[in-house]
Amino acid sequence: MQQEKKDLSLKHLAHDLNNIFTRILTSIELLKHKSQSSENYSILLNNIESGTYLASEIIENAIGNSALTAKTRRVNINSIIQDVVRSFILQYGNRIKFSLTLEPKLKLINAKYTDIYRIIMNLTANAVEAINGAGSISITSRFISEKDCLLIEILDNGCGIEPDVIKHIFTDRFSTKPAENNSGIGLSIVKQLVESFGGSITVNSEKEAGTTFTITFPVAHSAKKKGKEIKKTILVAEDENLLRSLLSELLQTYNYTVLPASDGKEVLSLLENNKCDLIILDRKMPVMDGLECIAEIRKRQIAVPIILASGSQTENLEMLSFLKIDHTLNKPYNFEEMLSVIEELIP
């Protein structure tokens, strides 16, 4: 009984934190739109965004919610590379010369922040080990248009890898180091993680001439900004005033008309006098929550696509199907992710 109370308390904590993270991320997205001319602002915002997603996923993993294992987001890999390199600079100072050639405004990929962080961290740690903590490491990112993919290269000028070792380098549990010296996740797991997001990884090396790991990932296609076509109307129900205001303003920058509501009863009232093309509902709201509101909408036979935004991560799939909910967005969500879903539901 005590453990059940503790688990419930942790779930409520995760829900509240995810609401806060969503507010932060929505603010970041709005700032990006308002400061597109400044590359410096963009770098800082990307770093904040990356850190927020990492914090969210660490909390989710700590709670041990198995429903999250397949969740991916749109990931800015440049900001993760910068985070990883920053941690090594703090540790090694000027003993290692890092050279970063990161394509500005690099396209995003669909992945988990924590997994991409583990991939970049592990490969960079291998490079640091190859140069024995003193030397040079180059990391490059760029978009390959003809293949519609991102390419990441991590190159060191270290000792290189023997040919008979290279052919086994991605084999499960293979290592040239004693077990007590193995601190990373292993290159076989790195390969599995890369491939789980539709990517590939290769290695080229010469003894005493250095090593290059090359990773590719398919890009995540962004939602296109609306032009001057007929405006679509979206009803946004969110009880947090700031988040509702931020989300409404962002949607308006994409030429959507927004009807804001703070609870389920207000949604029903708005639907009596307004026609909308899509409803975005928060799961937990006062007066009438999201699921109760959706049940009433379906009871009234109002045919409208519905997106349910939830911070709890543990929605009943049968209930979602019964209520004919078109899509569920787990908080904290990426605004680009929401836009893509919106364009699928109301093209």
Secondary structure, DSSP 8 states (H G I E B T S, - for coil): -HHHHHHHHHHHHHHHHHHHHHHHHHHHHHHHHHTTT-HHHHHHHHHHHHHHHHHHHHHHHHHT-GGGTT--EEE-HHHHHHHHHHHHHHHHGGGEEEEEEE-TT---EEE-HHHHHHHHHHHHHHHHHHTTT-EEEEEEEEEEGGGTEEEEEEEE-S----HHHHTTTTSTT--SS-GGG--S--HHHHHHHHHHTT-EEEEEEETTTEEEEEEEEEB--------SS---EEEEE-SSHHHHHHHHHHHHHTT-EEEEESSHHHHHHHHHH---SEEEEESS-SSS-HHHHHHHHHHTT----EEEEESSS---HHHHHHTT--EEEESS--HHHHHHHHHHH--
